[in-house]
Amino acid sequence: MKKSSIEKTVYFRLRNAILKRQIAPGTQLVELTISKELDVSRTPIRNAIKLLSEEGMVDMIPNRGAFVANPTKSEVEQAYQLRLELELMAIRASLHKLDEEDFEEMCACMQEEKLALEAKDMDRYLKANKSFHMVAVKKAGNAFLAEFLGILMNKIDIYLMLFDSFFDDSPSTLRGPCEHLSIVEAMRGKRMEELERLVRIHVEHALESLRDQVREYKMPNELFKEL
């Protein structure tokens, strides 16, 4: 196999194992161990780990090594609190600028979310979810706000990948899409007080899905089971 092909294979197998909790948050990624498990040299493993680090799924700690990201409960809560305040700021600035074309874009994102949920495709769902929220953010006309909130949502997406019960829940039990619909309806009516309440509830529900997972996550018995 070509070098680039091997690196991609290692990258996707490690990433998939992390997303499926076959490698727990906080686990050290030891190149030699992975090399033996996957029967490949250490160079493509090193490059794959570097890519995962750039995505935020792996933390590179000087003089210690590479570890699967393992945020504390406090860090997760702080990220969501900041996201809430920034998103409300964006909505206040954009509410009276949003038009039917924007609402149609949000509805398209909601449809994409539904399809992603049915397919159990977490990457696809997170992309659609972020696109939904960023419609109003971009309409606010504040480039710094859009940039900071975009970075923060990318970080939160990593937390969701690591801890959320996405693969365990059925589409009908997830509240996000229904809450998005209520948010769009409040935006259409320019009802800021109701909108603020709905967004706060929406963010709190999203945080709820992570709190217990972050606190109770346990290491699987088999590190590379079905890797």
Phi, psi and omega in degrees: 000148177291153182305313182297324179292320179295317180299318179295319180297314179297316180302309184291326179289321176293315181298316180296320179295322178293315182294327180270011177063022174281340169238115188284153173305137180092351180288135176282133178266099183269119185303317183297318180296314180295322179301317180291320182293319185262352180058049176225165179287170185281338182298308178296331177293316179300318180291322179295318179296323178298317178297318179295326177293319179295331178280345181094005181274344180228138177258127177264114183252118182307136178065008178235317179130198182254134182228142174299133182309138183216073182293150176281164177302320180297318180296319179297315180296319179296320179297317181290323179296317179292318178302316180301311182296318180292321181292320177296321177300316180294319181294319179299323182282336187252347189309314184271004175259341183292136179236183185298327178297322178294318180294324177295323177295318178298318180295324177295322177295321180294322177295321178294323176299316181300314180296321180294321179295317179297326181272357184055040181257097186292317179302314180297319180295314181296323178296315179293321180297315179296318180300321178302309184290330184281348178301307180292324181298313181293327181289343179295334177080019180245103185297324180292318179298316179297318181294311183294319181290325177297316178297317181295319179292328175297319179295317179295324177301323178296318178300318179296318179299322185280328191234337188293153181271033184307314184283347181264334183274150174272154181307326184288341182267351181274130187271342186308306182301319179294321179292325177299319179299316179296323179294316179298318180297320178292324177295317180300322180276359181056039183262086188296319181297315177293321181297317179298319179297316181295320180292320178298316178297317181299315180291321179296319178297320179297320179291322180304323183293345182255332188307305183292325181295318181295323183282325191254000185300134179238152181291130176297155180293323182248110187303316184246032180302122178055032178295000000 
